[in-house]
Amino acid sequence: RARDDGRYVIVDFEDDQNTLSLDGDPELDVSAWRIPPAGIVRCTSSASPAIYAWRGRPSDPPPATWGDLRVETRLRAADLVGRAGLIVRHQEGSDHGYRFLLDFAQRRVRLEVEIENGTRSLPSQSALLAADRWHHLAVELEGERLTAWLDGSLAFTWTTRTLARGGVGLFVERASEVDFLELRVTRPFDGQAVYRFGLTTSRFAHFRHQIHDFQGVPDTMELEGPLSASPHSVPRARRALTRAEASDWLERARELIGTVAFHRPEHLEVTRLRRAGRTVALLVRGPEAIDWRRVETVLEAADRAVSASSAAPAGAVKLIAAEGRRVDLAVRSAPAPPAMKIELRETGGEDWLPWAELDEPEPLAEGLVVCITRPEDAGQDRADFVHRAITELPALPAAGFELRLRAGREVIHRRIFLPVAAYRQIGHRLLRNADRTACFVFPNEPLADQALRLRFTWSRRLQLEADRLTLAGDDAPEVAELEIS
């Protein structure tokens, strides 16, 4: 929570005791605060409506200028009392806007317009509402047209010229306890979907997009002193952060690399920490948090080194996978070049040979993965994954090769691909920082300067909740790899 003077207050939540402690600020009364499960925002309201407005990121245009968008969330009420839902085209500093509400007391779903001369209620309809049950709400605004869905079924379609622009938020009225889960907003004004954890904002479209923000060239730092084991590190993650772990990360960061550890980079960065010529840890840090309750990691080491000088930092598009007659590209940022060429060079060879050409009629969206393969191997397109079928594709050498991606004369990305058999799995432990933007990866054994691969698997479902928003109805986990030369 932020104080009125702009400073932040640190509050420690004790999940096992359902209590909290607060030091150094007696003016802030926390005695009545209840602790919701992780990832959930809990809202209450008396007779007056409560609006929790989302303001976007600092770089976004002000909410008063927002026009077309889609917003969705899940909510559940502790009892069948009051009303709750979404407010769109919200006029800042007032209750004005379009409301898509669940009326729990009346067991109805409603669409309302609140403007200066009062509230206008549109026809409502009955709904199967239940206490302590998750309901999915979605509203889409396109020009004068508003479309709303409840639990995947169309609820309302309405044409109006009342409010042309405005922000979005959560709305609660006369409700004792309403939980909201993972608000999602797709905003046409910057051409990307905002991916979220528990109502936090992100510039990435999804988790895989966040990991592929790594440009592909790691840093290296030599350590002078020994590296002792951390008693609070965890294997493979997929668990919540503890206060002891965060405190230990802070101590190790100061001990190992000093104030450099607290630098917040613009892109995802990887630093090899070396001692006596061997890698003893990796420092992974980025501009935004990782929800470690969803993430598992696998560390692999190759049987050979890959020269860092052979890699070129990734540009707007990145080579992320290649095997057989298939190459995957990830769109890191917009605009992506519409015309691109992929060229192949065998290990130890000198000549670059053409492998495939792309000519995209429409701009590729940020976060999109483009799979280039033969027609018979192409699968189903998804919102975040598309196929480009090319009949004649040479087989990629099984013993390893190098690819480069060009747009005109510019090399967008270049990297070496080793065969799958070249890698072996390495046991490791993670030590994560308090705001979840950085972690140390400690291999169980010091590693020579061979190529490393750190694989992240992000689950859409949490162990503590059975019901979660999914991307385009797909519940498959997202997998992304960091190739570390």
Secondary structure in CASP SS format (residue, H / E / C, confidence):
PFRMAT SS
TARGET T0000
AUTHOR 0000-0000-0000
METHOD secondary structure of the structure
MODEL  1
R C 1.00
A E 1.00
R C 1.00
D C 1.00
D C 1.00
G C 1.00
R C 1.00
Y E 1.00
V C 1.00
I C 1.00
V E 1.00
D E 1.00
F E 1.00
E E 1.00
D C 1.00
D C 1.00
Q C 1.00
N C 1.00
T E 1.00
L E 1.00
S E 1.00
L E 1.00
D C 1.00
G C 1.00
D C 1.00
P C 1.00
E C 1.00
L C 1.00
D C 1.00
V C 1.00
S C 1.00
A C 1.00
W C 1.00
R C 1.00
I C 1.00
P C 1.00
P C 1.00
A C 1.00
G C 1.00
I E 1.00
V E 1.00
R E 1.00
C E 1.00
T C 1.00
S C 1.00
S C 1.00
A C 1.00
S C 1.00
P C 1.00
A E 1.00
I E 1.00
Y E 1.00
A E 1.00
W E 1.00
R C 1.00
G C 1.00
R C 1.00
P C 1.00
S C 1.00
D C 1.00
P C 1.00
P C 1.00
P H 1.00
A H 1.00
T H 1.00
W C 1.00
G C 1.00
D C 1.00
L E 1.00
R E 1.00
V E 1.00
E E 1.00
T E 1.00
R E 1.00
L E 1.00
R E 1.00
A E 1.00
A C 1.00
D C 1.00
L C 1.00
V C 1.00
G C 1.00
R E 1.00
A E 1.00
G E 1.00
L E 1.00
I E 1.00
V E 1.00
R E 1.00
H E 1.00
Q C 1.00
E C 1.00
G C 1.00
S C 1.00
D C 1.00
H C 1.00
G E 1.00
Y E 1.00
R E 1.00
F E 1.00
L E 1.00
L E 1.00
D E 1.00
F C 1.00
A C 1.00
Q C 1.00
R C 1.00
R E 1.00
V E 1.00
R E 1.00
L E 1.00
E E 1.00
V E 1.00
E E 1.00
I E 1.00
E C 1.00
N C 1.00
G E 1.00
T E 1.00
R E 1.00
S E 1.00
L C 1.00
P C 1.00
S C 1.00
Q E 1.00
S E 1.00
A C 1.00
L C 1.00
L C 1.00
A C 1.00
A C 1.00
D C 1.00
R C 1.00
W C 1.00
H E 1.00
H E 1.00
L E 1.00
A E 1.00
V E 1.00
E E 1.00
L E 1.00
E E 1.00
G C 1.00
E C 1.00
R E 1.00
L E 1.00
T E 1.00
A E 1.00
W E 1.00
L E 1.00
D C 1.00
G C 1.00
S E 1.00
L E 1.00
A E 1.00
F E 1.00
T E 1.00
W E 1.00
T E 1.00
T C 1.00
R C 1.00
T C 1.00
L C 1.00
A C 1.00
R C 1.00
G C 1.00
G E 1.00
V E 1.00
G E 1.00
L E 1.00
F E 1.00
V E 1.00
E E 1.00
R C 1.00
A C 1.00
S C 1.00
E C 1.00
V E 1.00
D E 1.00
F E 1.00
L E 1.00
E E 1.00
L E 1.00
R E 1.00
V E 1.00
T E 1.00
R E 1.00
P C 1.00
F C 1.00
D C 1.00
G C 1.00
Q E 1.00
A E 1.00
V E 1.00
Y C 1.00
R C 1.00
F C 1.00
G C 1.00
L C 1.00
T C 1.00
T C 1.00
S C 1.00
R C 1.00
F C 1.00
A C 1.00
H C 1.00
F H 1.00
R H 1.00
H H 1.00
Q H 1.00
I H 1.00
H C 1.00
D C 1.00
F C 1.00
Q C 1.00
G C 1.00
V C 1.00
P C 1.00
D E 1.00
T E 1.00
M E 1.00
E E 1.00
L C 1.00
E C 1.00
G C 1.00
P C 1.00
L C 1.00
S C 1.00
A C 1.00
S C 1.00
P C 1.00
H C 1.00
S C 1.00
V E 1.00
P C 1.00
R C 1.00
A E 1.00
R C 1.00
R C 1.00
A C 1.00
L C 1.00
T C 1.00
R H 1.00
A H 1.00
E H 1.00
A H 1.00
S H 1.00
D H 1.00
W H 1.00
L H 1.00
E H 1.00
R H 1.00
A H 1.00
R H 1.00
E H 1.00
L H 1.00
I C 1.00
G H 1.00
T H 1.00
V H 1.00
A H 1.00
F H 1.00
H C 1.00
R C 1.00
P C 1.00
E C 1.00
H C 1.00
L C 1.00
E E 1.00
V E 1.00
T E 1.00
R E 1.00
L E 1.00
R E 1.00
R E 1.00
A C 1.00
G C 1.00
R E 1.00
T E 1.00
V E 1.00
A E 1.00
L E 1.00
L E 1.00
V E 1.00
R E 1.00
G C 1.00
P C 1.00
E C 1.00
A C 1.00
I C 1.00
D C 1.00
W C 1.00
R C 1.00
R C 1.00
V E 1.00
E E 1.00
T E 1.00
V E 1.00
L E 1.00
E E 1.00
A E 1.00
A E 1.00
D C 1.00
R C 1.00
A C 1.00
V C 1.00
S C 1.00
A H 1.00
S H 1.00
S H 1.00
A C 1.00
A E 1.00
P C 1.00
A C 1.00
G C 1.00
A C 1.00
V E 1.00
K E 1.00
L E 1.00
I E 1.00
A E 1.00
A E 1.00
E E 1.00
G C 1.00
R C 1.00
R E 1.00
V E 1.00
D E 1.00
L E 1.00
A E 1.00
V E 1.00
R C 1.00
S C 1.00
A C 1.00
P C 1.00
A C 1.00
P C 1.00
P C 1.00
A E 1.00
M E 1.00
K E 1.00
I E 1.00
E E 1.00
L E 1.00
R E 1.00
E E 1.00
T C 1.00
G C 1.00
G C 1.00
E C 1.00
D C 1.00
W C 1.00
L E 1.00
P E 1.00
W E 1.00
A E 1.00
E E 1.00
L E 1.00
D E 1.00
E C 1.00
P C 1.00
E C 1.00
P C 1.00
L C 1.00
A C 1.00
E C 1.00
G C 1.00
L C 1.00
V E 1.00
V E 1.00
C E 1.00
I E 1.00
T E 1.00
R C 1.00
P H 1.00
E H 1.00
D H 1.00
A C 1.00
G C 1.00
Q C 1.00
D C 1.00
R E 1.00
A C 1.00
D C 1.00
F E 1.00
V E 1.00
H E 1.00
R E 1.00
A E 1.00
I C 1.00
T C 1.00
E C 1.00
L C 1.00
P C 1.00
A C 1.00
L C 1.00
P C 1.00
A C 1.00
A C 1.00
G C 1.00
F E 1.00
E E 1.00
L E 1.00
R E 1.00
L E 1.00
R E 1.00
A E 1.00
G C 1.00
R C 1.00
E E 1.00
V E 1.00
I E 1.00
H E 1.00
R E 1.00
R E 1.00
I E 1.00
F E 1.00
L C 1.00
P C 1.00
V H 1.00
A H 1.00
A H 1.00
Y E 1.00
R E 1.00
Q E 1.00
I E 1.00
G C 1.00
H E 1.00
R E 1.00
L E 1.00
L E 1.00
R E 1.00
N C 1.00
A C 1.00
D C 1.00
R C 1.00
T C 1.00
A E 1.00
C E 1.00
F E 1.00
V E 1.00
F E 1.00
P E 1.00
N C 1.00
E C 1.00
P C 1.00
L E 1.00
A C 1.00
D C 1.00
Q C 1.00
A C 1.00
L E 1.00
R E 1.00
L E 1.00
R E 1.00
F E 1.00
T E 1.00
W E 1.00
S C 1.00
R C 1.00
R C 1.00
L E 1.00
Q C 1.00
L C 1.00
E E 1.00
A C 1.00
D C 1.00
R C 1.00
L C 1.00
T C 1.00
L E 1.00
A C 1.00
G C 1.00
D E 1.00
D C 1.00
A C 1.00
P C 1.00
E E 1.00
V E 1.00
A E 1.00
E E 1.00
L E 1.00
E E 1.00
I E 1.00
S C 1.00
END
